Amino acid sequence: MDKSPQESDIAFIRALAELLRETDLTEIEVNREYGDDDVLTVRVARQITAAPVPVQVGVPTAPAAALPAPAGVPAAADPSDDPGLVASPMVGTVYLQGEPGSPPFVKVGDVVTEGQTILIIEAMKTMNQIPAPRPGRVKRILVEDGSPVEFGAPLIILE
């Protein structure tokens, strides 16, 4: 295969990009074999930026209401009012540990550094590590392992 782009390859790449848009996938990789030593590998990816979603103040989400504050820590009326809130950046299923049976990423009282993984959110069969946005101590964990979360849902409070 010569190195100049062929019209069929360009059409193929455009079709893959359109498939990403239609299916809300973030990336796709395909290998096309033309012969023994003639392979075209195409990876098409896109960056998704989530639009801000208005959050109703005063209506606690089920996971936050289900978990009480640790002893000696006063419960905030609404976790979204807490300045240390870490909110979900996406819709998915939250996991507090890397795999079943392993220790959790963080526990109440742990000190975290900025960028440290605090939990995972599975979205569209992809495990997304959620980093601590700033250093601090884990004050409350507002979700249960394996529970579904919405965009903007309270996950953890750092102090």
Buried (B, 14 or more C-beta within 10 A) or exposed (E): EEEEEEEEBEEBBEEBBEEBEEEEBBEBEEEEEEEEEEEBEBEBEEEEEEEEEEBEEEEBBEBBEEBEBEEEEEBBEBBBEBEBBBBBBBBBBBBBBBEEEEEBBBEBEBEBEEEBEBBBBBBEEEEEEBBBBEEBBBBBBBBEBEBBBEBBBBBBBBE
